[in-house]
Structures are given as C-alpha cells and as structure tokens.
Amino acid sequence: MSDLAVTVPAMAQWEALGTSAVLVVADERELNRAHAIVQRELDALDRACSRFRDDSDLARVNSQAGRTVKVDPLLIEAVDVALRAARLTGGDVDPTVGVALELAGYDRDWSLLEQAASGRSEPSGPLRVRALARAGWQAIELDRERSTIRIPVGVKLDLGATAKAWAADRAGRDVHDATGCGALVSLGGDISTAGTPPAGGWQVHVTDDHRDGPGAPGQRIVIRGGGLATSSTVARRWLHEGRAMHHIIDPATGHPAAGPWRTASVAAISCVDANIASTAALLRREEAPSWLADLGVPARLVSQEGEVLTIGSWPSQEATREEEPLR
C-alpha cells in the first residue's frame, strides 16, 4: 500500500482549559504524537496563565498586586500578546478586566460555572456590576529580560480574550514542525491551522456557540490556512444575582458588553489576530462593520435578531453551498 493510501485526516477531541479542544491532522499516522504535543502545550499554558488555579503564575501575580513578581517566561509571552491586543484595539481588548469578570460572577472555572448558565435570554434592567478599579492595560509593568510582572493594587489580570487563541497558534505550529503534516487546532471554537491542509481544505461550521455542533444554525465554510475565531455574547452565559451575564466585558464600563451584534467571526493570518478582531468587533458596536472592512479581514457579524452581515471576502451564505474557500 502506498503512503498516499494511508494519508487521511484524523481527529481527537477532549476537554482542556475549561473548554473543548479539537485536533485534526492531515495524516492519521501522526495523530497520537500530535495529540501529546497539544496536551503538553495546553498543560503548560494552564500552569502559567489560569485565573482559576491557585498555583498558576497568573494567580500569584493577581494575589500579589502592587508587588513585582517573577514568573515563567510563558506568562510573560502571554501577557505580551494581551498587551499587543490592547494596543491594536485602542484598549477595547484589555487584560485588566479580571475584577469586573469576578463581580459579574465569573469567579470559577467555566466547567463549574456552566451548571448555572442561563441559556440565551438578555439581561433586563440596569446592570449593577462594575469593577472597583479600572487602571487599564497601560498600568501593567512587564520586564521581559527579568521575567517579572507588576500590576496595581485592586487590579486582576484575565487573559481569556487572547490566551486560548494564542495557544491554538502555538500548538498547531508545534504539531506541524514535529510531524510535517497539516494540522488544525481548535480551542473553544477558535481555530488555528498550520501546514498543508487535506484535500478540499479544512471544513468548518461557523455558529454562535461551537458546542452546539454541526446541526446548529450557522454557515459551513472552507479555510486553507491561517486562523478563524468567533466571539459571542451567547456562547458563555450564566446567572448572577438573578441576571444573565456573559464573559465579554467592556473595559469602558466594567459591564458585560451590549450592542447590536451577538456574534462576530473573523479570519486572519493567525488565530490570535482573528480573535482580537472578533472580540473588538462586539465592543465597537455600530462601528464594527467599517472597522473590520478597514482592517481588510473577512468577517461575519450576526445581529441580536439573527441577521447576518458578511464583510470583505467572507463568502455569502449562498456561496458556501458550493464550499467557497477562505484563503
């Protein structure tokens, strides 16, 4: 039997970082090795960057706010990525929203919080959640050479807006470097690809919540490379003090974001860049379509009423019936 006869895609799926992890490799013979590589990457990220592990480096930084804390270089890299996101979005994607998330009730791992999820109803009445301190991302003191971080008293970091997408990029690249075959890594629906895709490309179902599966309302597209990210105010929701909350915090108010869009999906050169743009799009409200168009990235916005707006080279609903690819 020739090599071509056994070079077919294979997939593994498991739970990690409080969400679903999916790995697809273009060659089934490399699945076990690739799986081990991705697991090592995610375990290292969890030890460095988890807000919910008392022994993580991030937890130490948050518990010692006001002090300079020496940390693993991996956390330095992760915070550097978060600061880049803040710079690129003018502070819309800000890692200093940890206190606001806790006040909104997101104070434990999602797997524990999910049992109190509210479904998809919108909060009613005025929100009372507000962070007591909003120093902003500029207040983070990061020393890359000494591998130290200092945050102001009253501030807590949360890297949820960038860390998983960044981890997907790292894991996909590591798999490709080690195996030579094409790889797709999805963490919570944020997707990174590396290497040559299988014949026909990587087929992806884009929807409000990746957990809903391929039968949920949405759109099937094909990507050939790069990254794809979806941010949504309906994917992670929970009840807090009788109100429906979600995890995308507006740094300007300290409240869960509100606006015309419930979901934003973006394709970019990397998963982390796609995720930065998709998160910021929800926070930019009515300005999101023109902002995304100016960036030149393919995007898909879904309104609160379920109307879909596609931007740039994102294929229309009709085009995807013919599996038009995103390149």
Secondary structure, DSSP 4 states (H G I P E B T S, - for coil): --HHHH---EEEEEEETTEEEEEEESSGGGHHHHHHHHHHHHHHHHHHH-SS-TTSHHHHHHHTTTS-EE--HHHHHHHHHHHHHHHHTTTSS-TT-HHHHHHTT--S-HHHHGGG---SPPP-S------S----GGG-EEETTTTEEE--TT-----TTTHHHHHHHHHHHHHHHHH-S-EEEEETTEEEEESPPPTT-EEEEEES-GGG-TTSSEEEEEE-SSEEEEEESSSSEEEETTEEEES-EETTTTEEP-SSEEEEEEEESSHHHHHHHHHHHHHSGGGHHHHHHHHT--EEEEETTS-EEEETTPPPHHHHTTTPEE-
